[in-house]
């Protein structure tokens, strides 16, 4: 029972750090407030998904997902240039946001900062795709709101 309680405590700490990472990345890099959407909102429709691999003391993925419109807004906030479609700039912006969020999230823990590596972002655009990963001991799924937009972050990992 004590191991179960410790696992939940670790997940709660990792969730708090994810909330902090999203707030800092969106606030500092894009100049917009970003908070957890606790109203049951969900990212729907065709999406842009940035997948960052974790290797080392944690093995798994960090996935940042947004609708096409939200991804275009993220790109505009980062670059100052509005986009009319999901082009290379929007894909690069989503990959960079995924990388910054994953890096900030792991950076709050000295062990993860020094002993957990991040992969180069992989960006997937589409409507009918599923991401599968092996069953992970740690799974965090959060939806965030900035301006009128939603994006989600899923961390799926285990101790390596």
N, C-alpha and C positions, 0 to 999 in steps of 0.2 A: 504493500500500500504506500509506503514511503517513496518508493521509486516512481510510482504513478503521480504522486503529489509533486515530486521534483520535476518530472517531465512537464506537467502543466505549468509550473512556475517558470521553467525555461521558455516555454512557448509564449507565455504572457510577456516576458521580458523582450523576446524577439518581436512580438507584435508592437510593443511600445516603441522599439527602435525603428521598426518599419514606418510607423506613423510619423516619427521624428524625421526620418530620412525623406519621406515624401514631402513633408512640410518644408524642410530645408532646401531640397532640390528645386521644388516649384517656386518657393519664395525667393531664393537667392539667384537662381539661374533664369527664371522666367518672370519674376516680379508679380506672381499671383499667389493668393492663399490657397492651400490645398488641405482639406480635412477629410476624415473618414465620413463616408455617407452611411449613417446608421439607420436610414429609413427603408432598407430593403431594396434599394435601387440596384440595377444590374446593367452591365454593358451588353448591348444587343446589336444585331445586324452584322453587316460586313465589318470586319475589324482589322486592325494592324496590331501585331503582337511582336514584342521584342523579348527574346529568350536569352538569358545569360546563364551559362553553366557555372557551377561551383565545384571546386576540387580541392582536396586537402582535408582539414579537420571536419569540414562539412562537404558532403557530396550531394549534388542535386541541381535544382534550377531556381532562378528568379524570373518570373514572367510578368511583364507589364503589357496590358492589353487595353486598347481604346477603339472606339468606333472610328470610321474614316474621318468624320467631321472633327472629332476630338483630336485625332492624330494631326490633322492639318492645323488645328488651333495650337497644339503643342509646338509644332514646327514654327508657326508664326511668332509665338511668344519667345522662342529661342533665337530666331534669326531676324525678326522684324520684317520678314517678307511673307505676305499672304500667298497661299497656294490654292489652286482650284482643283487639284486632284492629288492623289497619293502618288507622288513622284519620288525620285531619288532623294531629294532634300527631306521630304517627310519621312521616308524610311530611315534615313540617316539620323534624323532628329529623334525618332522613336528608339532607335538603337542606342543613341547617346543617353537618352533619359533612362532607359533600362540599365545601362552601365553605371550612370551616376547614382541611381537609387540603390542598386546592389552594392556598389562601392561604399556609399555612405552607411548603409545598413550594417555591413560587416565591419566597417571602420570604428563603430562604437564599442567593439569588444577587442581588446588587445590580442587575444589568441586568434580570433578570426582575421583581424587585420594583418597579422604576420604569417598565418598558416593556412589561409584559405584563398585560393586563386580564383579569378574570374575569367571566363572565356570571352572571346570576341562575340559581340552580339549577333544573333541570328534573327532576322526579321521576316515574319510571315504575314502576308496580306490575303484575305479571303473571307469567305462566308461559310464554307462547308469543310472545315478541318477540325481535327481533334488532336490535342496534345496528350500524349500518354507518357507517364513516367512510372517507374517501379514504385511499389508501395513504400512510402516514406514515414519515418517515425515523427517527423516534424512537418506539418502542413498548415500553412497560414493562407487564408483567402480574405482579402480586404478590398472594398470598393471605396474610391476616393472621389471627392467632388472639388473641382476648381471652376470658378465662374459658374456657368450652367452646364458644364461638361462633366462626364464621368470617365474614370479609368479604373482598372482593377489591377491588383498585384497578387500573384500567387507564389508563395515560397514553398517548395517541396524538396525536403532534404533529410539527410540523416548524418549522424556522426560518422566520419570516414575512418 
